[in-house]
């Protein structure tokens, strides 16, 4: 792990008031390097045989979610995708775009959408996730 990544991981764990264990550092480093939302399975595979088991990875991710360090970006085919929460606000996550052809998901950090307002009386929207679907540049150009 590079020095910069190590310092960032330590800083993130400290800001979340979590102990800096090797397993937590490994999971957080995997998310940092991914640059896009990851499933528990994807993180587990990146950590390899010497890393924590899938259940431990999931528990670590859930503890990160509880502290606001990581959030559940979206649910696809009954599987949660996790990512660092540093590009989102408490009420809104940046939009995600999933290609319906190749299945790749892209984070749209530079795109902002207004918070939805409910037209129905009594509904209060506290958090908004936007999942866009269509064709990515690669797949649309190959058609």
N, C-alpha and C positions, 0 to 999 in steps of 0.2 A: 504494500500500500504506500503510495506516495506521501511525502511529508505534509503537503497541502491538504490532501484528503484526510489524513490522520487528524490534523488540527481541526478541520471542519467537523468531522465526526465527533471528536471530543467536545467541541464547543456546542454542537447540537444536543448531545446527551446531557451536558451540564445545564444548558438552558431549559431542558425538559425536566431537570432534577431527577435524572435516572442514573443509576450506577453504570460506570463504563466497563462493562464486561466484554470479554472477547466475542461472545456470540452476538451481543447487541451491536458492537462495532462492525462485525462482519455483515450483518443484515443491513445496517444503515449504509455501509460502503457499497453493497450490491445495488441498493436503490439509487445512490448518488451516481454510480457509473452507468446505470441503465438509461437515464435521460428520458424515460417514458414509463407509464404505469406497468407494474409487474404483478403477477399472481404469486401466491405462496409457493406453488410448484416451480415457477421460473426462478425465484430467488433461491430456493432449496437446491436446484440444479446448478446454479452459478457458484454456490458455496462448496459443492463437491462432497466427496465422502468424508472429509475431515470436519465438515461443518455440522451445525445442529440438524436434528431430524425435522421433518415437516411440521409436526405438532409444535415443537419449540419455536420454529420460524413463525408460525401463525400466532402463537402467544406473544412473541416479541412484537410482531406487527400490531397486535391488538393493544399492547401497552403503549406503543408509539401513537396509536390513534387516540387513546385516552388522554394523552398529554398534549395532543395537538401537533406533534412533530410530523406525523404522517396522516394521510386521510385516505378513505376509500374513494377512489376516483370514480369508478363506475362498476356496474355488475353486468357481465356478459356470460350467457349460457350458464347461469347459476354459479358463477365464480367471481369473487371480488378481485379487483385490480387496485393495488396500492401505489402511492407515490408520495414524495415529500410534499409537505403542505406549504412550502416557502413561496410558491407562485400563486397562492390563493388567499382570499380573505376569509374571515370567519363566516360570512354569509354566502360567499360565492366562490366556486372553483372555476379555474379557467376552462374554456370549452375543449372538448376532445373530438377528434375526427377519426372515424374508423372507415377504412375502405371496404366496401361490400364485395370487392373482387378478391383482393389479396389478404384481407383481414388485419393489415397493419393499422395500429392506432398512433395518431400524431397529436401532440399537445399543441394547442393554439394559444401560446402565451401572449401574442401581440393582438389578440382579438378580444374585445370586451363587449359584453351584452348587458343591457339594462336589466335590473331585477324585475322579475315578473310581479304583477299586482293582480290579486285574485278579484274577479268580477263578482264573486259570490260572498255575501255577507257572512262574517264570522270566521272565514279562513285567514290564517296568518302564515305567510311564507317566511320561514326562518333561514332556509338554505336552498341554494339553487345549483343544480348540476346540469350541464348542457352536453349532450352526446349527439354529435352530428354524424351522418352517414352519407356515403356517396363514393365517388371514385377518386383515388389519389392521382397526382400528376402522371406517375408511371403507368398506371392501369388505364387512365383515360387516353393517353397518347398511343397506347398499343391497340386501341379499338379501331 
